[in-house]
Amino acid sequence: MTAQEHNPEPHNPLGIDGIEFVEYASAQPLAFGALLEQMGFVATARHRSREVTLYRQGTMNVIVNADPRALPQSGTDPQSTVISAIALRVRDADAAYRHAIDMGAWAIQTRAGVMELNIPGVHGAGDSILYFVDRFRDFSIYDVDFKPIPHAPANPPAIAGMHFFGVVQAIGAGRAPEWIDFYQQLMDFHVLPEGRYFGVVPKGTLLESPCHRFYLQLVEPPEGAGGLQWGEQLIRVGFGVPDVLEAVRALQRRGIVFIDRAPAQSSERGALTQLYKGGVSFELVVSHLENHHD
């Protein structure tokens, strides 16, 4: 068994190579799964011992976790669906984990049960987790914990070239310097110049991954929003597509509703879906970078 090694870059010591999966915790996994299917994802496998389902589309993996232990314990609607984890594909998961801990990250308690894979991870925004995953040519983390769904396609194609582009994170007022330091120190993300934005939501601070494959957008509460409930958490996934308007039309035909009022209405730059039940929305961003991996 040999890992797919890239030559280590001086500005990417962990060998980060894209997003391996995004995990949602949901108290309504069937309803949320139906929404994912409208977005073009296909349920391809189920966890061997927990209420967890793997959805795939193109190069993207989305995990829906209905295990009660994965749901937020406080501060959110009990019927909500939240982004509970992001897994980063890295050259060496143990080395990445040790580096993160050495730089001050907080380790998570293992959630692995008997005969389950233990994926190293650290605490992220709010109740979320940042996992580190090795990517092997002849082995997948999903081979251990998941059982394929009969007759489901193993690798369903992407609609309109969709691929992971980034994640939006809500942060507390004035907390941008701390979160920038967190991502720079732990994983060598770097801040994009002020005023450079993607999509149709030009807010906050953008950080680019050291592999140049995805972005994080840090968004503080809007001014004058003293009474707004604004917890630090991961709030939205962005999908890159080469042609936004074509992707919007393809998804509209599948029943997805996009915001049609200014300033968030669909354009060549990007598009934003409505807020679906459970508090979920998705974003499309123009991008010609496919998140390829071996």
WOBEL-V989556 format. One record per residue. N is the residue number from 1. RES is the residue in three letters. D_FIRST is the distance of its C-alpha to the first C-alpha in Angstrom with 2 decimals. Layout:
BEGIN
[[N;RES;D_FIRST] [N;RES;D_FIRST]]
END
This chain:
BEGIN
[[1;MET;0.00] [2;THR;3.78] [3;ALA;6.82] [4;GLN;9.78] [5;GLU;12.09] [6;HIS;15.80] [7;ASN;18.34] [8;PRO;19.76] [9;GLU;23.26] [10;PRO;26.16] [11;HIS;27.12] [12;ASN;23.72] [13;PRO;22.35] [14;LEU;20.13] [15;GLY;18.46] [16;ILE;19.88] [17;ASP;19.05] [18;GLY;21.27] [19;ILE;21.92] [20;GLU;19.23] [21;PHE;21.98] [22;VAL;25.59] [23;GLU;26.86] [24;TYR;30.50] [25;ALA;32.36] [26;SER;35.14] [27;ALA;38.06] [28;GLN;38.52] [29;PRO;35.12] [30;LEU;36.72] [31;ALA;38.96] [32;PHE;36.27] [33;GLY;33.89] [34;ALA;36.74] [35;LEU;37.09] [36;LEU;33.42] [37;GLU;33.90] [38;GLN;36.93] [39;MET;34.79] [40;GLY;32.57] [41;PHE;29.72] [42;VAL;28.78] [43;ALA;27.84] [44;THR;24.61] [45;ALA;23.52] [46;ARG;25.12] [47;HIS;24.02] [48;ARG;24.05] [49;SER;26.63] [50;ARG;28.14] [51;GLU;30.21] [52;VAL;27.51] [53;THR;26.83] [54;LEU;24.25] [55;TYR;25.97] [56;ARG;24.52] [57;GLN;26.11] [58;GLY;24.53] [59;THR;21.96] [60;MET;23.45] [61;ASN;22.58] [62;VAL;25.54] [63;ILE;25.59] [64;VAL;29.02] [65;ASN;29.49] [66;ALA;32.76] [67;ASP;32.11] [68;PRO;35.33] [69;ARG;33.50] [70;ALA;31.90] [71;LEU;35.31] [72;PRO;37.37] [73;GLN;39.70] [74;SER;42.60] [75;GLY;44.15] [76;THR;43.05] [77;ASP;44.44] [78;PRO;43.15] [79;GLN;42.57] [80;SER;40.54] [81;THR;37.06] [82;VAL;35.31] [83;ILE;32.13] [84;SER;30.59] [85;ALA;27.27] [86;ILE;25.26] [87;ALA;21.50] [88;LEU;20.50] [89;ARG;17.15] [90;VAL;16.32] [91;ARG;14.06] [92;ASP;13.80] [93;ALA;15.48] [94;ASP;16.73] [95;ALA;18.13] [96;ALA;19.76] [97;TYR;21.25] [98;ARG;22.64] [99;HIS;24.10] [100;ALA;25.77] [101;ILE;27.25] [102;ASP;28.46] [103;MET;30.18] [104;GLY;32.03] [105;ALA;30.12] [106;TRP;30.71] [107;ALA;27.90] [108;ILE;27.90] [109;GLN;28.21] [110;THR;25.25] [111;ARG;25.98] [112;ALA;23.19] [113;GLY;24.65] [114;VAL;23.64] [115;MET;20.30] [116;GLU;19.73] [117;LEU;17.11] [118;ASN;18.67] [119;ILE;18.34] [120;PRO;19.98] [121;GLY;23.09] [122;VAL;26.55] [123;HIS;29.94] [124;GLY;30.96] [125;ALA;34.28] [126;GLY;36.38] [127;ASP;34.41] [128;SER;31.26] [129;ILE;27.80] [130;LEU;25.37] [131;TYR;21.77] [132;PHE;18.75] [133;VAL;15.49] [134;ASP;12.09] [135;ARG;11.05] [136;PHE;7.55] [137;ARG;7.81] [138;ASP;6.79] [139;PHE;7.92] [140;SER;11.39] [141;ILE;13.63] [142;TYR;16.16] [143;ASP;14.42] [144;VAL;15.37] [145;ASP;18.89] [146;PHE;20.21] [147;LYS;21.58] [148;PRO;22.26] [149;ILE;25.99] [150;PRO;27.33] [151;HIS;28.24] [152;ALA;27.08] [153;PRO;25.35] [154;ALA;21.67] [155;ASN;22.14] [156;PRO;25.88] [157;PRO;27.21] [158;ALA;28.67] [159;ILE;32.47] [160;ALA;34.02] [161;GLY;30.74] [162;MET;30.31] [163;HIS;27.49] [164;PHE;27.25] [165;PHE;29.75] [166;GLY;30.56] [167;VAL;31.93] [168;VAL;35.52] [169;GLN;36.21] [170;ALA;39.69] [171;ILE;40.73] [172;GLY;43.95] [173;ALA;46.89] [174;GLY;46.51] [175;ARG;42.96] [176;ALA;41.31] [177;PRO;41.22] [178;GLU;39.40] [179;TRP;36.72] [180;ILE;36.33] [181;ASP;35.88] [182;PHE;33.29] [183;TYR;31.03] [184;GLN;31.75] [185;GLN;31.12] [186;LEU;28.00] [187;MET;26.19] [188;ASP;28.33] [189;PHE;29.86] [190;HIS;33.11] [191;VAL;36.40] [192;LEU;37.68] [193;PRO;41.30] [194;GLU;43.95] [195;GLY;45.05] [196;ARG;41.86] [197;TYR;40.77] [198;PHE;38.98] [199;GLY;40.21] [200;VAL;43.56] [201;VAL;43.39] [202;PRO;44.15] [203;LYS;44.01] [204;GLY;42.56] [205;THR;40.04] [206;LEU;36.99] [207;LEU;33.86] [208;GLU;31.22] [209;SER;27.54] [210;PRO;26.28] [211;CYS;24.01] [212;HIS;27.24] [213;ARG;25.78] [214;PHE;27.83] [215;TYR;30.89] [216;LEU;32.51] [217;GLN;36.26] [218;LEU;38.19] [219;VAL;41.47] [220;GLU;44.36] [221;PRO;47.10] [222;PRO;49.80] [223;GLU;53.03] [224;GLY;55.70] [225;ALA;53.28] [226;GLY;54.37] [227;GLY;54.50] [228;LEU;51.18] [229;GLN;48.49] [230;TRP;45.60] [231;GLY;42.72] [232;GLU;39.71] [233;GLN;36.91] [234;LEU;34.56] [235;ILE;36.90] [236;ARG;35.59] [237;VAL;32.61] [238;GLY;33.24] [239;PHE;31.85] [240;GLY;32.02] [241;VAL;33.61] [242;PRO;34.95] [243;ASP;38.32] [244;VAL;39.46] [245;LEU;42.58] [246;GLU;40.85] [247;ALA;38.27] [248;VAL;41.18] [249;ARG;42.97] [250;ALA;39.95] [251;LEU;39.43] [252;GLN;43.19] [253;ARG;43.28] [254;ARG;40.81] [255;GLY;43.17] [256;ILE;41.79] [257;VAL;44.69] [258;PHE;44.70] [259;ILE;47.13] [260;ASP;49.95] [261;ARG;52.08] [262;ALA;52.15] [263;PRO;50.40] [264;ALA;47.22] [265;GLN;47.98] [266;SER;45.53] [267;SER;45.60] [268;GLU;43.56] [269;ARG;41.93] [270;GLY;40.76] [271;ALA;41.73] [272;LEU;41.75] [273;THR;41.87] [274;GLN;44.43] [275;LEU;43.68] [276;TYR;42.71] [277;LYS;43.56] [278;GLY;41.46] [279;GLY;41.63] [280;VAL;38.83] [281;SER;39.10] [282;PHE;36.82] [283;GLU;37.27] [284;LEU;36.74] [285;VAL;36.54] [286;VAL;36.80] [287;SER;33.52] [288;HIS;32.09] [289;LEU;28.70] [290;GLU;26.12] [291;ASN;23.31] [292;HIS;20.61] [293;HIS;16.91] [294;ASP;13.93]]
END
